[in-house]
Amino acid sequence: MSTVKNRSTKKVLRFLKFGVSQVGRLLATVFLICVITGCIVAAAMTIYVMNFMETDTNVNLDNVNLSFTTMFYANDQNGQPEELFRMSGDQNRIEVSSSEIPQLLKDAYVAIEDKRFYNHEGVDWYRTIGVSLKMIFKGENQGGSTITQQVIKNVTKDDEVTPVRKLREIFRALELERNYTKDEILTCYLNILFLGGNVYGVEAASQYYFGCSAMDLTVPQAATLAGMTRSPNKRRPDLHPENAKIYRNYALECMLNSGYITEAEYEKYCAEPVVAVKRTNNSGASSGGATQQGVTSYFTDMVIEDVIADLSEHNDWSRNYANYMLRNGGYRIYMTENQQMQHYLEEKYNDPATFSAAELTPNENGEIPESAFVIMDYNGHVLAVVGGKGEKTQTLSFNRATMAKRPSGSSIKPLAVYGPALEYDIINWSTVLNDGPVMKINGRDWPKNYEMDYRGDMTVVEALRISRNTIPVKILQQLTTEKSISFMQKKLGISTLVTSGDHNDFGPSLALGSLTDGIYLRELTAAYLPFGNGGVYYSPVSYTRIEDASGNVILDNTPKKTRAFSEDTASVMNRLLQVVTQSGTGRESNIGAMPVVGKTGTTQDYNDMSFVGLTPYYVAGVWTGYDTPKELPWRSMYDTDTVWSNVMRELHEGLEVKDFTLSENIVQIEYCKISGMAATSACPETARGYYKTNAKPEPCDALHQKESEENGDAPSAPPTGPSFSTNPKPEGE
């Protein structure tokens, strides 16, 4: 019986053994089929992804096309660049290098966003698989992207919600980690991430929310920024401090769990309130508009316009594209502004006492005359500018100092006539010409003088002192308008002269400043520089250079230097213009012991008045007129040289009184006031003048005096041809 049982047991065992063997083979077969199928599917998916994603896995972080905030700097009292203004397009972003991002901020973001960042190779497989399973079995759709993958998404703008896009992102992340270091990837991430409003990147966010650079953030502040990442606008510390605190503390908890802070630090930081910079309005980053601090000054407006024009010309860009790049290029623009002087000038133009009562009295249309003022140094740097009276209420408003082309009147005479004629030795200090009409127009003598009279023979210095109109017209006949215009364009930077068409500036009215289109006050002021610095013209600039966000100079705006006049000519002109301010039409420009040289200008119709004055320290120009040209209040009640004096007097308080440096080659000679020649004992009336050594007057004797008295200086007829039209425009003072 026992034998039968044993045999039955053995059969059962053999059967079970066979069954197990068969099941094993079956399972092995199924496993192999799964493996093979998986490989086939994986291979097929890989081929599909590589062939049909229509993308390159390589992502270049070196030339990421991002928008960065442009910043404007001016030197402080110690000569160090100080940020004055910033502007951006849709994104306020300030690029910073890895060394400018503190480790505590890097730690905060790694702790809350990608705790295995330093260990994975672009993809956190544990996190990816976990998120995938939750999505499949629970329907949850949580983000599983690493910092590297978030960089990919932001740089490529490839954010469609599809499996193919996710596969592209994975391949790209793996490739990115092979080409860049962890620190390079993290730095890029911290520069591009969105942090509420129109703020992008940790540097802009640090400055906007906490009023400091990223390097100066505290741990709680860093954790606040890190906690904003998933829903920035709802967690903004300035608008939602309680919400911001919840997610800040969560970021601090992540930092604690990752070992970046201690338990004691965690408790301390969590107890601190969230405090952001208080703002009085919703401008700048909070509104998504351009990042700027209130209404810009006339100086900043000028720089913006100059930069747009220069970027356009330098790069052959359209104006619109240059404007876009200015707002999004992350440039660093270094202005020539003297901050204290600019503030002072703005205050003076806000002060009614700067102007006469007539200047502030509305006309029948309720308008008051407008005014503009420019101050420069002798190297071409604009130091301060205002483009209108009163408080400025609008950014990029009309700037009359740089945008208005208005007639200059007699203030152009030293530039168009006296200066070039001295340079070419056509005249000297005491050359005698006849103050009489040049021609008749419609039966009337032309040109008229301010005083409506003619005074016969007159020296150059006297004609310039009292601003006669006939004498410069006669000098221009000898100089020719072609030479005058060429001189002003090529050597004095005047860009508004019209040299073609039926209405042009090739006429005798050129000598009187009655130009077809007028002249910019900034150009007029800069053209006087040579009379105070020995004959050198510098193109007027409002900024010196533009750098990109990495500090590379992309546009050097050093003023262009041109030898306009010889040092001798400039010195003689300096002394001629000093006579104008001492006893002539510009005598109201007096500012005390400091010497002033300059020239007034008034148009014949009294629509425009101007004055450009020089001291040994500064060059400044002022203009007054209605925006829509019309006659100004009665001229005896107001003069621009008075406004000039009201502004410039205080700027020179405390400065050492000194004189202009003159050429060693000019000589002082006593001359005969009747003949203009070197005086002798026979001359009844003499004076002293300044002369170039190669253009000294010949001695005057009784015979020459008699000859001069008998013959006089008959008016010369205007030459024919396009250089001297017989259709002059209205003359000025």
Phi and psi in degrees as a GROMACS rama.xvg file:
@    title "Ramachandran Plot"
@    xaxis  label "Phi"
@    yaxis  label "Psi"
@TYPE xy
-63.2852  -33.1349  SER-2
-66.2373  -41.7954  THR-3
-62.5993  -41.6926  VAL-4
-62.1591  -41.5407  LYS-5
-63.1147  -40.7012  ASN-6
-65.1046  -40.4681  ARG-7
-63.0928  -39.9482  SER-8
-63.3493  -43.2534  THR-9
-62.256  -39.3325  LYS-10
-64.414  -41.4589  LYS-11
-62.294  -43.3248  VAL-12
-63.2918  -43.1163  LEU-13
-62.3227  -37.5509  ARG-14
-66.2364  -44.2708  PHE-15
-63.7475  -40.1633  LEU-16
-62.6456  -41.5449  LYS-17
-65.0026  -40.8822  PHE-18
-63.6245  -44.9938  GLY-19
-60.4702  -41.5601  VAL-20
-60.9999  -41.9679  SER-21
-68.6609  -41.3774  GLN-22
-62.0013  -40.7826  VAL-23
-61.5399  -45.0404  GLY-24
-62.2292  -39.3549  ARG-25
-63.8046  -46.3506  LEU-26
-63.1648  -41.1324  LEU-27
-61.6049  -41.3987  ALA-28
-63.4715  -44.9202  THR-29
-60.861  -43.3168  VAL-30
-60.0848  -45.9281  PHE-31
-63.925  -38.9594  LEU-32
-62.3648  -41.5591  ILE-33
-63.4613  -43.8906  CYS-34
-61.5312  -47.6542  VAL-35
-63.3884  -43.4212  ILE-36
-62.4487  -42.8747  THR-37
-60.1828  -42.9295  GLY-38
-63.4512  -42.3922  CYS-39
-63.1305  -45.7318  ILE-40
-62.2263  -45.0378  VAL-41
-61.3427  -43.9813  ALA-42
-63.2171  -43.1592  ALA-43
-63.5007  -42.0917  ALA-44
-63.8826  -41.1796  MET-45
-61.8388  -46.1769  THR-46
-61.7944  -41.7757  ILE-47
-61.0759  -48.3485  TYR-48
-61.0512  -47.8197  VAL-49
-67.7337  -33.6729  MET-50
-91.3462  -26.8689  ASN-51
-119.301  1.03547  PHE-52
-72.9355  -21.1528  MET-53
55.6769  48.2743  GLU-54
-153.976  156.474  THR-55
-94.4866  135.399  ASP-56
-73.8658  -14.7259  THR-57
-79.9819  127.248  ASN-58
-119.259  129.253  VAL-59
-102.263  117.442  ASN-60
-89.2106  -7.04874  LEU-61
-75.6121  -25.6119  ASP-62
-129.894  51.2266  ASN-63
-69.272  129.236  VAL-64
-86.0122  87.7792  ASN-65
-120.676  161.676  LEU-66
-95.15  130.334  SER-67
-127.167  148.071  PHE-68
-72.2336  135.933  THR-69
-92.358  138.476  THR-70
-123.123  143.804  MET-71
-111.481  134.466  PHE-72
-124.233  149.239  TYR-73
-139.001  151.618  ALA-74
-69.3453  141.81  ASN-75
-85.4481  -169.777  ASP-76
-65.1941  -19.9208  GLN-77
-96.4223  7.05046  ASN-78
79.6645  14.8347  GLY-79
-102.128  139.23  GLN-80
-60.4855  133.614  PRO-81
-129.957  131.709  GLU-82
-68.6844  129.264  GLU-83
-110.77  -29.0184  LEU-84
-161.331  151.025  PHE-85
-141.3  152.187  ARG-86
-146.721  152.895  MET-87
-150.247  172.031  SER-88
-88.4714  -117.123  GLY-89
-81.8767  -17.1126  ASP-90
-126.058  123.17  GLN-91
-91.0198  104.16  ASN-92
-140.129  133.868  ARG-93
-122.032  115.011  ILE-94
-73.918  136.934  GLU-95
-133.383  152.735  VAL-96
-84.2179  171.106  SER-97
-58.7394  -37.9775  SER-98
-68.8767  -16.5914  SER-99
-96.1302  4.93306  GLU-100
-112.313  119.856  ILE-101
-68.0729  152.267  PRO-102
-62.7894  -33.7231  GLN-103
-62.8564  -32.6366  LEU-104
-73.6567  -40.3047  LEU-105
-61.046  -43.2556  LYS-106
-61.497  -41.4324  ASP-107
-61.4228  -44.2044  ALA-108
-71.2987  -39.8587  TYR-109
-63.9138  -41.455  VAL-110
-62.7819  -41.1302  ALA-111
-92.2752  -25.5006  ILE-112
-103.866  -31.0334  GLU-113
-163.98  75.9673  ASP-114
-64.9865  -21.9066  LYS-115
-99.5279  21.4165  ARG-116
-53.273  -44.1559  PHE-117
-78.7756  -4.81463  TYR-118
-109.471  -29.6097  ASN-119
-85.7545  173.927  HIS-120
-110.232  33.521  GLU-121
117.848  -28.6091  GLY-122
-129.78  128.296  VAL-123
-90.2835  95.4329  ASP-124
-63.2113  -38.751  TRP-125
-56.8718  -47.4543  TYR-126
-69.8766  -39.1757  ARG-127
-64.4619  -45.5388  THR-128
-65.195  -42.7266  ILE-129
-61.0537  -43.9719  GLY-130
-65.6152  -38.3145  VAL-131
-64.3298  -43.474  SER-132
-63.6926  -41.0432  LEU-133
-63.8244  -36.6636  LYS-134
-68.7628  -37.8931  MET-135
-73.2663  -48.0622  ILE-136
-92.9374  -26.1337  PHE-137
-116.211  -8.62263  LYS-138
76.2108  10.9273  GLY-139
-82.5694  138.93  GLU-140
-120.632  79.8093  ASN-141
-100.604  148.547  GLN-142
-72.7248  133.09  GLY-143
-119.695  16.4517  GLY-144
-74.7917  140.01  SER-145
-80.3912  172.069  THR-146
-59.0874  -38.8524  ILE-147
-61.2508  -44.0908  THR-148
-67.019  -34.6928  GLN-149
-66.6414  -36.2361  GLN-150
-61.9037  -44.9042  VAL-151
-55.972  -47.8  ILE-152
-62.5892  -42.1979  LYS-153
-72.442  -37.7917  ASN-154
-74.0493  -42.8936  VAL-155
-86.3807  -15.3949  THR-156
59.5301  22.9408  LYS-157
-95.8146  93.797  ASP-158
-130.852  22.8807  ASP-159
-66.8258  146.471  GLU-160
-91.9864  83.6127  VAL-161
-143.876  155.571  THR-162
-59.8709  -37.7803  PRO-163
-62.7553  -42.1102  VAL-164
-62.3418  -39.2215  ARG-165
-64.2315  -39.7826  LYS-166
-64.6819  -41.4252  LEU-167
-58.3805  -43.9279  ARG-168
-61.76  -41.6171  GLU-169
-63.1086  -48.9731  ILE-170
-60.1707  -43.0271  PHE-171
-65.58  -39.5758  ARG-172
-63.1951  -42.8679  ALA-173
-62.4383  -41.5842  LEU-174
-68.1817  -40.6147  GLU-175
-60.5055  -41.1538  LEU-176
-67.2201  -24.3578  GLU-177
-77.612  -23.6933  ARG-178
-101.451  -18.166  ASN-179
-133.88  154.559  TYR-180
-79.0239  163.996  THR-181
-58.4721  -41.0686  LYS-182
-66.985  -38.0338  ASP-183
-64.0406  -41.5911  GLU-184
-67.382  -43.5305  ILE-185
-65.8505  -39.656  LEU-186
-62.9288  -43.1647  THR-187
-60.6425  -45.0391  CYS-188
-58.1462  -45.0466  TYR-189
-72.4036  -16.1777  LEU-190
-88.9105  -21.9859  ASN-191
-109.654  -14.8683  ILE-192
-68.9259  149.011  LEU-193
-83.584  132.856  PHE-194
-134.345  38.6186  LEU-195
96.8293  149.758  GLY-196
58.404  -120.804  GLY-197
-119.761  25.4084  ASN-198
-89.6801  128.3  VAL-199
-130.98  137.854  TYR-200
84.8405  151.76  GLY-201
-71.7831  -28.2787  VAL-202
-69.9138  -48.6818  GLU-203
-61.5701  -39.1064  ALA-204
-66.2558  -41.4342  ALA-205
-60.3902  -45.3542  SER-206
-69.813  -39.1971  GLN-207
-73.2622  -45.4289  TYR-208
-86.1455  -31.2808  TYR-209
-122.888  -1.34823  PHE-210
68.1111  26.6343  GLY-211
-145.284  167.04  CYS-212
-77.4836  164.51  SER-213
-58.8625  -34.0535  ALA-214
-64.2459  -20.9308  MET-215
-102.284  8.6936  ASP-216
-67.4289  145.761  LEU-217
-85.3632  169.54  THR-218
-61.2436  -46.5357  VAL-219
-60.1461  -38.7504  PRO-220
-65.6513  -41.6809  GLN-221
-62.0315  -42.3899  ALA-222
-66.0092  -32.9636  ALA-223
-62.4516  -45.4901  THR-224
-64.1184  -42.456  LEU-225
-63.6723  -35.1819  ALA-226
-73.3772  -12.6896  GLY-227
-82.5568  -14.9601  MET-228
-54.2605  -45.5065  THR-229
-73.4846  -30.7828  ARG-230
-148.676  72.5122  SER-231
-57.4728  -46.2878  PRO-232
-67.3966  -28.1444  ASN-233
-84.1716  -11.6121  LYS-234
-118.691  20.7682  ARG-235
-66.9599  131.11  ARG-236
-69.7964  -21.9192  PRO-237
-82.9307  -29.5668  ASP-238
-105.53  -31.1784  LEU-239
-133.643  66.8192  HIS-240
-61.3841  -36.1421  PRO-241
-68.0088  -43.246  GLU-242
-64.3366  -40.8592  ASN-243
-61.9994  -36.127  ALA-244
-66.7623  -39.418  LYS-245
-58.5816  -47.7572  ILE-246
-80.6575  -23.5163  TYR-247
-63.3189  -46.0013  ARG-248
-65.3911  -32.7948  ASN-249
-65.3344  -40.358  TYR-250
-63.7928  -38.4998  ALA-251
-64.7852  -37.7228  LEU-252
-62.8197  -41.8067  GLU-253
-63.4801  -38.2334  CYS-254
-65.9011  -38.0742  MET-255
-63.743  -47.463  LEU-256
-64.7235  -27.3673  ASN-257
-89.6931  -2.85459  SER-258
84.9819  15.555  GLY-259
-84.1033  -25.7509  TYR-260
-133.944  161.903  ILE-261
-89.3609  169.532  THR-262
-60.8076  -41.635  GLU-263
-64.7635  -40.9107  ALA-264
-65.5847  -40.4359  GLU-265
-58.3072  -48.1352  TYR-266
-61.8622  -41.672  GLU-267
-65.5336  -47.3121  LYS-268
-68.3969  -36.0693  TYR-269
-65.6035  -25.6919  CYS-270
-80.2908  -15.811  ALA-271
-75.4301  142.788  GLU-272
-74.7068  160.915  PRO-273
-90.0798  118.415  VAL-274
-124.522  119.9  VAL-275
-113.177  166.214  ALA-276
-64.7356  132.59  VAL-277
-84.1455  138.809  LYS-278
-124.913  144.394  ARG-279
-88.3326  -12.5028  THR-280
-147.08  -178.431  ASN-281
-105.328  26.9553  ASN-282
-75.8156  172.759  SER-283
70.4022  -139.572  GLY-284
-63.0923  -31.375  ALA-285
-67.7233  -27.4007  SER-286
-99.9437  -9.49987  SER-287
85.2395  2.51826  GLY-288
-89.5577  -172.331  GLY-289
-61.8215  139.449  ALA-290
-80.8016  108.238  THR-291
-155.216  154.721  GLN-292
-101.343  90.0795  GLN-293
71.6864  -161.406  GLY-294
-75.8  132.767  VAL-295
-72.3247  155.485  THR-296
-79.1406  167.134  SER-297
-61.3788  -32.3553  TYR-298
-66.4854  -47.2519  PHE-299
-62.0476  -41.3966  THR-300
-56.5595  -44.6601  ASP-301
-60.6632  -44.1619  MET-302
-63.7512  -43.7203  VAL-303
-57.6188  -47.5393  ILE-304
-64.8719  -40.6674  GLU-305
-65.1541  -42.2366  ASP-306
-65.4436  -42.9665  VAL-307
-59.9984  -45.2387  ILE-308
-63.5686  -42.212  ALA-309
-72.3829  -39.802  ASP-310
-62.9188  -39.9501  LEU-311
-62.6397  -46.9235  SER-312
-69.6998  -43.6157  GLU-313
-66.1076  -36.801  HIS-314
-106.909  2.09513  ASN-315
58.1838  43.8011  ASP-316
-97.7533  157.747  TRP-317
-71.6161  160.871  SER-318
-61.4359  -39.8808  ARG-319
-63.3227  -41.4538  ASN-320
-70.9708  -37.73  TYR-321
-61.9844  -39.2561  ALA-322
-63.5468  -42.0746  ASN-323
-61.8371  -44.8996  TYR-324
-66.758  -35.2038  MET-325
-61.0171  -39.7401  LEU-326
-83.2208  -18.2186  ARG-327
-124.426  -3.60024  ASN-328
-85.6843  -6.81622  GLY-329
66.4913  33.508  GLY-330
-74.9272  158.664  TYR-331
-118.085  113.212  ARG-332
-110.919  125.264  ILE-333
-104.596  108.529  TYR-334
-86.5857  160.714  MET-335
-92.3156  2.61252  THR-336
-58.2978  133.792  GLU-337
-93.1355  106.695  ASN-338
-59.9353  -44.2968  GLN-339
-65.077  -40.4265  GLN-340
-67.9967  -38.2232  MET-341
-64.2748  -45.4506  GLN-342
-61.7284  -41.2693  HIS-343
-63.1164  -44.948  TYR-344
-64.4353  -39.2402  LEU-345
-62.6952  -40.7252  GLU-346
-64.1796  -40.4116  GLU-347
-64.3252  -37.1112  LYS-348
-80.5936  -8.25326  TYR-349
-93.345  -9.40639  ASN-350
-99.0251  116.339  ASP-351
-58.6668  -25.3523  PRO-352
-66.8703  -16.3563  ALA-353
-68.3716  -24.436  THR-354
-117.311  162.637  PHE-355
-76.4342  166.001  SER-356
-61.6668  -38.8371  ALA-357
-62.9125  -33.3269  ALA-358
-68.6525  -19.3932  GLU-359
-109.401  1.89632  LEU-360
-90.9227  122.6  THR-361
-64.1104  146.973  PRO-362
-85.3344  -167.848  ASN-363
-64.1395  -18.4559  GLU-364
-98.4182  7.36475  ASN-365
79.4062  11.6984  GLY-366
-96.9874  145.327  GLU-367
-111.154  152.282  ILE-368
-60.0418  140.491  PRO-369
-93.41  170.186  GLU-370
-153.766  158.317  SER-371
-144.44  155.57  ALA-372
-145.811  138.495  PHE-373
-131.805  133.944  VAL-374
-122.879  132.977  ILE-375
-132.481  161.9  MET-376
-97.5482  -177.869  ASP-377
-86.6402  8.17119  TYR-378
-109.668  11.9906  ASN-379
90.7261  3.30097  GLY-380
-86.1558  122.84  HIS-381
-73.9923  127.425  VAL-382
-100.857  -33.9571  LEU-383
-157.455  151.828  ALA-384
-157.744  140.602  VAL-385
-129.855  145.275  VAL-386
-114.534  14.0556  GLY-387
178.103  164.429  GLY-388
-80.5363  157.871  LYS-389
77.2618  -176.969  GLY-390
-73.2443  134.021  GLU-391
-77.8863  129.366  LYS-392
-118.107  0.719639  THR-393
-142.49  137.943  GLN-394
-74.3815  139.754  THR-395
56.638  43.6261  LEU-396
-81.4773  173.247  SER-397
-65.4131  126.626  PHE-398
-108.181  104.831  ASN-399
-69.1279  -16.8223  ARG-400
-77.1097  -26.857  ALA-401
-122.871  -13.9375  THR-402
-113.632  -22.0266  MET-403
-88.5796  123.473  ALA-404
-98.5604  108.216  LYS-405
-128.782  153.01  ARG-406
-59.3366  141.956  PRO-407
-95.0186  -15.5529  SER-408
63.0296  -147.413  GLY-409
-70.3534  -9.52118  SER-410
-67.8856  -8.41683  SER-411
-88.3912  -14.1619  ILE-412
-56.1207  -43.67  LYS-413
-63.8798  -26  PRO-414
-87.7438  -40.7838  LEU-415
-89.3844  -26.2674  ALA-416
-126.895  -69.0128  VAL-417
-62.0397  -47.072  TYR-418
-61.2091  -55.4835  GLY-419
-60.5725  -38.6761  PRO-420
-65.4289  -37.7711  ALA-421
-65.5906  -40.692  LEU-422
-61.9028  -38.558  GLU-423
-92.3868  10.7729  TYR-424
58.4558  32.9394  ASP-425
-79.1327  -32.3885  ILE-426
-135.049  166.865  ILE-427
-134.45  -170.577  ASN-428
-52.7006  -42.3445  TRP-429
-117.019  19.4399  SER-430
-54.9709  134.216  THR-431
-100.269  129.935  VAL-432
-133.205  160.451  LEU-433
-90.5602  124.719  ASN-434
-82.1184  83.8996  ASP-435
-145.942  166.442  GLY-436
-61.7341  150.242  PRO-437
-92.6366  -35.7093  VAL-438
-158.283  172.341  MET-439
-110.672  135.25  LYS-440
-125.016  118.632  ILE-441
55.8398  37.4614  ASN-442
80.8253  3.4891  GLY-443
-115.665  146.602  ARG-444
-66.3322  140.554  ASP-445
-140.349  141.355  TRP-446
-86.5686  162.256  PRO-447
-90.4154  151.722  LYS-448
-94.7123  164.931  ASN-449
-56.8447  -38.0914  TYR-450
-88.2502  2.44795  GLU-451
62.1663  37.2492  MET-452
-144.107  173.739  ASP-453
-127.401  142.465  TYR-454
-123.7  14.5516  ARG-455
75.8908  -152.63  GLY-456
-61.1404  139.918  ASP-457
-155.305  142.036  MET-458
-77.4433  160.594  THR-459
-58.7264  -44.149  VAL-460
-63.0822  -37.6614  VAL-461
-71.9053  -38.2588  GLU-462
-63.6886  -39.1691  ALA-463
-73.8518  -36.5133  LEU-464
-60.1377  -44.515  ARG-465
-103.988  9.09785  ILE-466
56.2444  54.7191  SER-467
-70.9154  148.743  ARG-468
-93.5438  -29.47  ASN-469
-69.1639  -40.8056  THR-470
-63.1949  -50.4601  ILE-471
-62.7118  -31.4247  PRO-472
-64.1346  -41.366  VAL-473
-68.2784  -36.2646  LYS-474
-66.0242  -39.3153  ILE-475
-62.9115  -30.9314  LEU-476
-58.2984  -40.5799  GLN-477
-77.2018  -38.0354  GLN-478
-71.7802  -38.4429  LEU-479
80.9605  144.243  THR-480
-68.3363  -29.8643  THR-481
-59.8271  -46.9893  GLU-482
-66.5644  -38.8777  LYS-483
-63.5177  -49.2326  SER-484
-64.313  -43.7631  ILE-485
-60.4702  -40.6589  SER-486
-62.7291  -47.2639  PHE-487
-66.9064  -37.614  MET-488
-71.3202  -48.2608  GLN-489
-84.3792  -29.5246  LYS-490
-112.342  -16.7104  LYS-491
-123.951  6.26206  LEU-492
68.5434  21.5345  GLY-493
-80.5212  117.327  ILE-494
-103.329  -5.67539  SER-495
-99.4137  2.09216  THR-496
-68.9049  136.793  LEU-497
-98.2676  122.49  VAL-498
-120.957  11.8661  THR-499
-144.867  166.891  SER-500
85.4776  174.783  GLY-501
-69.1284  -33.7477  ASP-502
-104.604  103.335  HIS-503
-136.726  -179.318  ASN-504
-99.1824  12.555  ASP-505
-83.2292  72.0741  PHE-506
-155.828  168.605  GLY-507
-63.4361  -23.6423  PRO-508
-66.3244  -15.1132  SER-509
-55.1075  -36.8801  LEU-510
-66.1875  -18.5051  ALA-511
-109.146  2.68159  LEU-512
80.7289  12.3331  GLY-513
-88.0724  77.6705  SER-514
-86.6493  155.214  LEU-515
-58.3526  -48.7994  THR-516
-108.755  -8.26119  ASP-517
86.8134  -162.261  GLY-518
-148.082  147.435  ILE-519
-76.066  140.15  TYR-520
-60.6997  -39.208  LEU-521
-62.2077  -41.5791  ARG-522
-68.4899  -39.3085  GLU-523
-61.84  -44.1843  LEU-524
-64.1912  -46.0762  THR-525
-63.3503  -31.9544  ALA-526
-66.691  -18.926  ALA-527
-84.765  -10.7011  TYR-528
-49.6161  -45.2664  LEU-529
-59.8093  -23.3563  PRO-530
-75.9788  -8.08652  PHE-531
-120.64  -7.46897  GLY-532
-125.45  19.4999  ASN-533
89.1223  19.6187  GLY-534
101.263  7.21835  GLY-535
-100.454  130.091  VAL-536
-98.6385  136.11  TYR-537
-121.187  131.157  TYR-538
-61.7395  134.496  SER-539
-71.5197  129.976  PRO-540
-127.619  147.546  VAL-541
-104.378  -10.4041  SER-542
-148.013  157.587  TYR-543
-102.188  -29.8161  THR-544
-162.471  160.554  ARG-545
-123.005  129.027  ILE-546
-113.72  153.592  GLU-547
-81.6367  -179.368  ASP-548
-64.4385  -18.5227  ALA-549
-94.0979  1.5526  SER-550
90.4153  7.60279  GLY-551
-82.3874  132.358  ASN-552
-74.496  119.346  VAL-553
-104.482  -15.1292  ILE-554
-152.36  114.858  LEU-555
-92.6094  119.113  ASP-556
-112.18  35.4793  ASN-557
-57.93  131.76  THR-558
-54.8273  135.986  PRO-559
-75.59  131.939  LYS-560
-104.035  130.624  LYS-561
-135.615  134.543  THR-562
-78.2113  102.715  ARG-563
-84.7619  -50.3773  ALA-564
-125.192  155.764  PHE-565
-65.7435  158.959  SER-566
-60.7664  -33.581  GLU-567
-67.2758  -46.7357  ASP-568
-60.7178  -45.058  THR-569
-60.4603  -38.0517  ALA-570
-68.6097  -42.093  SER-571
-63.8948  -43.2193  VAL-572
-63.29  -37.0999  MET-573
-57.6256  -45.2718  ASN-574
-73.0682  -33.3441  ARG-575
-62.6076  -44.4245  LEU-576
-72.5025  -20.5197  LEU-577
-71.9984  -31.8935  GLN-578
-63.2979  -37.118  VAL-579
-59.996  -42.0395  VAL-580
-83.5118  -21.1429  THR-581
-82.6003  -40.0389  GLN-582
-143.077  7.34322  SER-583
-109.374  -148.343  GLY-584
-68.5512  -16.7857  THR-585
-104.767  21.7977  GLY-586
-67.5318  -17.8018  ARG-587
-76.4853  -1.62899  GLU-588
-83.0101  1.532  SER-589
-56.3551  132.375  ASN-590
-126.568  26.9335  ILE-591
106.156  -140.562  GLY-592
-76.0874  -18.3981  ALA-593
-70.4071  128.342  MET-594
-67.3623  143.479  PRO-595
-130.716  135.986  VAL-596
-124.573  149.418  VAL-597
173.065  -176.156  GLY-598
-148.321  135.225  LYS-599
-85.4339  164.809  THR-600
-153.458  128.896  GLY-601
-137.436  130.511  THR-602
-74.3948  155.134  THR-603
-58.4167  -33.4076  GLN-604
-87.47  2.3967  ASP-605
61.4569  28.0175  TYR-606
-82.4331  -26.8865  ASN-607
-136.647  140.817  ASP-608
-131.083  144.444  MET-609
-147.842  159.996  SER-610
-153.881  131.815  PHE-611
-118.056  123.353  VAL-612
-125.713  150.296  GLY-613
-126.427  139.288  LEU-614
-120.22  171.9  THR-615
-62.2769  -9.59175  PRO-616
-107.341  -40.984  TYR-617
-138.833  161.712  TYR-618
-120.082  132.142  VAL-619
-142.117  142.135  ALA-620
-127.339  146.153  GLY-621
-134.156  143.524  VAL-622
-132.484  148.282  TRP-623
-140.101  140.73  THR-624
173.313  168.139  GLY-625
-79.3181  149.102  TYR-626
-60.966  -41.4402  ASP-627
-97.1422  109.652  THR-628
-52.3502  129.231  PRO-629
-160.79  167.797  LYS-630
-64.5131  135.502  GLU-631
-77.3865  166.336  LEU-632
-54.0321  157.175  PRO-633
-44.353  124.226  TRP-634
-58.7193  -27.855  ARG-635
-69.7272  -15.3819  SER-636
-88.8339  -9.3215  MET-637
-156.679  137.427  TYR-638
-143.304  145.047  ASP-639
-68.1006  -27.5936  THR-640
-66.5304  -23.7833  ASP-641
-70.0066  -45.4768  THR-642
-60.4015  -43.388  VAL-643
-55.9133  -46.647  TRP-644
-64.1773  -42.1437  SER-645
-60.7374  -32.7654  ASN-646
-83.0265  -47.439  VAL-647
-80.4997  -21.6112  MET-648
-58.9168  -49.2484  ARG-649
-67.7166  -31.5477  GLU-650
-65.0637  -21.8363  LEU-651
-100.826  0.140248  HIS-652
-65.3109  130.783  GLU-653
87.1015  -9.37643  GLY-654
-83.5762  145.514  LEU-655
-63.0385  130.545  GLU-656
-74.323  121.732  VAL-657
-144.454  166.171  LYS-658
-104.335  166.954  ASP-659
-68.8136  147.798  PHE-660
-82.8711  122.848  THR-661
-106.921  157.233  LEU-662
-63.3092  141.586  SER-663
-72.4289  -11.9753  GLU-664
-89.2307  -14.9586  ASN-665
-80.5632  151.034  ILE-666
-127.561  152.075  VAL-667
-97.2585  130.686  GLN-668
-133.834  140.891  ILE-669
-80.7052  130.422  GLU-670
-123.387  160.417  TYR-671
-82.5546  124.552  CYS-672
-73.7348  -10.1779  LYS-673
-90.9869  -47.6826  ILE-674
-96.4083  -22.7946  SER-675
81.9101  2.47379  GLY-676
-93.0461  171.175  MET-677
-59.6788  129.291  ALA-678
-70.8541  148.63  ALA-679
-124.541  179.279  THR-680
-66.8496  -15.7895  SER-681
-84.0892  -10.5441  ALA-682
-77.3073  127.934  CYS-683
-73.2725  -27.0443  PRO-684
-143.417  127.611  GLU-685
-130.888  167.085  THR-686
-154.937  170.556  ALA-687
-107.28  139.446  ARG-688
-134.699  170.716  GLY-689
-107.805  137.191  TYR-690
-139.794  150.551  TYR-691
-75.8514  145.39  LYS-692
-62.7254  -27.0938  THR-693
-90.6585  4.31893  ASN-694
-137.191  39.116  ALA-695
-75.6673  145.837  LYS-696
-72.7255  149.761  PRO-697
-72.9979  156.812  GLU-698
-63.6508  144.199  PRO-699
-98.3626  132.916  CYS-700
-125.454  176.272  ASP-701
-61.5354  -36.9946  ALA-702
-63.7746  -44.1533  LEU-703
-65.5182  -37.6129  HIS-704
-61.905  -43.1745  GLN-705
-64.5879  -40.2006  LYS-706
-61.6137  -43.2023  GLU-707
-65.0381  -40.0934  SER-708
-68.5888  -34.8227  GLU-709
-75.2114  -42.0189  GLU-710
-90.4936  -31.9148  ASN-711
63.1364  -161.431  GLY-712
-131.343  88.5767  ASP-713
-62.6747  143.368  ALA-714
-59.9564  134.159  PRO-715
-91.7411  144.571  SER-716
-75.6723  147.059  ALA-717
-68.5185  140.809  PRO-718
-66.0601  154.599  PRO-719
-83.8146  169.393  THR-720
102.029  175.106  GLY-721
-68.0282  -14.4697  PRO-722
-75.5952  -16.8349  SER-723
-147.952  84.4663  PHE-724
-68.2056  149.909  SER-725
-95.7625  21.3946  THR-726
-122.527  68.6229  ASN-727
-72.3614  156.66  PRO-728
-84.5318  169.33  LYS-729
-57.9849  134.315  PRO-730
-83.9326  166.41  GLU-731
-114.4  -167.932  GLY-732
